[in-house]
Amino acid sequence: RAFRVVADLAEALGLVAGRPRVTPTRTNSPPNIDGILDDEIWATAAHLTEFTQQAPLDGAPATEATDVYVAYDSEKIYFGFHVHYQDPSIMRANRVERDRAMQDDLMTVYFDTFLDQQRGYDFDVNGFGVQGEGVISADEGGGGGGHGRGGWGGSQGAIPRADRSWNTLFDTGGQIVADGFTAEMAIPFKSLRYPNPPGEEPHRWGLQIVREVKGKDQENQV
């Protein structure tokens, strides 16, 4: 399996031009999902750093630094996060049950695996590795499911509300560090629905990554 992620579906759907793309790195050494970014996979993974603020100043540069790493193997897609804070005391992270970290600072990954803006997947993690997930549908209206006010597919409206009754298998880990938190996420391909491209064409998915800084009431996206 080979694929590219098309951030915000831009070229595929004729939306906002110039959106970034990422081609995840294939690995033969999957990480230990403990929230510590010391696995060799992260040294060669695709690396994303340039986030754009959505709130309160839409389009402004992000006020906090964020490192996102993306890789995959034949079974899973992997994300590593280093979430930096200039002032770590504003970070919100609690040990709560799954799908109950909505008041915390989260890293959220949205997939549009069919590149049609109709149905997508939401996976999130907080600083303690508490995970949440849901499915989103274009006919569910705005609200973001508690996070992610950025437009679905790059518009200025809200990401449709996630259905949190949906559960699937994926792994997360998180660690509080001196300047914020680090986290890892491993999502099995079998937990997702997606089309099979013809021939040797790579899989192409829509992707949106959102970071929330609740202490500043900010959201940043790539």
N, C-alpha and C positions, 0 to 999 in steps of 0.2 A: 504494500500500500504506500503510495506517495501522494502528497497533497500540498496545496497552498491554501493559506487563509487570506481572504480578501477582506481587509478591514472596512467595515461599514458598507459593504456591497457596492462600492462606488461604480466601477466600470461595468460590472455585470448588469446593473439596473439603471445605469445612466444617471446616477445621483451626483452628489458633490464630488467634483474632480479633485485629484491630488491626495486622496486619502491613502494612508500607508498600507502596504502589504507585508505579510510575513510568510516566509517559507520555513516551517519548523524543521529542525535538524533531526535526522533519523539516528537512533542510538541502538546499540546492542547491550548497553549497561543501564538498565532502569534504576532510578533512584530509590533509596530507602525513604519512604514517606514519613519523615519525622519532623519536618519543618526546619531542618538545618541544611543550609545550602552548601554542603561539603562534598556532594557526590560529583564524580567526574563529568557526568552528563551536563552540568550547568556551565562548565568551562567552554563547551562547544555549541551550546544551545543558541537558537535565535534570541536576540537580546533587544528588548524594547524599553526606551527611556523617555521618549518625548510625549508627554501627556498634555492635553489641552483642558483648561478649566471650562466647566459648564455652568457652575453656580458658585458664587454669585455673579461673576463676570464672564459671560459666555464668550468663548474664543480666546480668552487671555491665557498666557502660559501658566502651567500648574505652579502653585506656590510651594509645593513639597515634592521632593525627589522620589521617584518610584522606579524600581528595576523589575522588569518582567522577563522571564526566560521561558521558551517554548521548545519542546522536543516531542518525539513520538517513537514508538516501535510498532510491531505488528499487532499489538493488542490494545495499547492505550496512548492517549495524548497526555503530556505532562506539562505542568506549569510550576515555575518557581517564582516567588515574589520576595523582594526586599523593599519593605515599606518604611521609608525614612521620615523622620520628623525633626524639624528644627527645635521644637520644644516637645519632647516625648511625654510630658505631663498631660498634654491635651488628648492623648490617645485613649480611646474607649474600647475596652476588651473585657469580656466577662465569660466565665465558664458556665454556659447554659446548655440547654438541650438543643438537639438538631432543629434547624429552622426557627430558632428562637433568639437569634443574635441580631435582630433588625435594628436595635438601638446602638450597635457597636460600629466601629470603623471596619469596613469590609472591602475585600477585593472580590469583584464579581466578574465572571466570564460569561458572555452571552454568545451562543452559536445560532446562526441561521444556516442549517446544513443543506437546505434545499435552495438557498439563494432566492427566495420568493417573498420575503417579508410577511409570511403568513403564519408560520409556526416556528418557535425557537426554544432554546434551552438556556436555563439560568443556573450557574453554579457559583457559590460564594464560600468564603472562608474568613474567619476573624483571626486575631493574634494568638488565640489559644488553639487554633485548628478546628474550631466548631464549624461544621459544614451546614450548608443549606442548599436546596435545589428546587426547581420548579419548571413548568413548561409555560410558555407564553404564546398567546394567539392574537392575531391582528384584530379580531372582532371582540376582544375583551375590554377595549378602551384603555385609557391612561391610568397612571397611578404608580407604576414601577414596582409594585409588590413591596414597597417600603424602601427601595433603593434603585438608583439608575434613572434619573429624570431625563437623560439624553434621548434624542429621537431614535426610534426604531428605524434603522436604515439611514440615519443621518438627517432626518427631518427635525423640526424644532418641537414637535409634540412629545408627549411622554412615552416611554417604553411601556407597552401593554402590561397590565398587572399579571404577575406570575401566579399560576395555580400551584399552591404549596402542598396540595394533597398528593401530588405526584412524587414518588420516591424512586430512586434508582441506586445502583451500586457505584460508588466512587470513593476514593481515599483522600484524606486531607491530614495535614499536620501543621502545627504552628509553634513558634517560639518567640517570647518577648526578648528583645536584644537591646543594647544600650541606646540605639537611636531609633527604636520603633519595634517592628516585628518582621520576622521572616516566616514564610509559609510555603507549603508544597501541595500540589493537587494532582491526582492521577485519575483520569476519566476513561473507563473502558469504552472502546468503540461499540461494543455490543450493548451498551447502555443507551445508545443513540440510534435514531432512524436517519438515514441519509441515502441518496441515490448512488448507484454504481455508474461511474462515467464510462463511456465506450472506449474500447481498445486500451491503449496505454496512457490515456489522458489522466492527469492527476485529479484527485478530489479537490474541489474548490468550495470553501465554506465562507459565509459571512461571519465576522467576529467583531465584538465590541468588548473592551475591557474597561471597567469602571472602578475607580477608587473613591471611597467616601471618607471624608474627614469630618466627623460629626461635631467635634469641638469647634470647628470653624464654619460649620454648615456649608461645606464645599463638596463638590463632586468633580472629579477629573476623569477624562476618558482618552483612550487611544483607539 
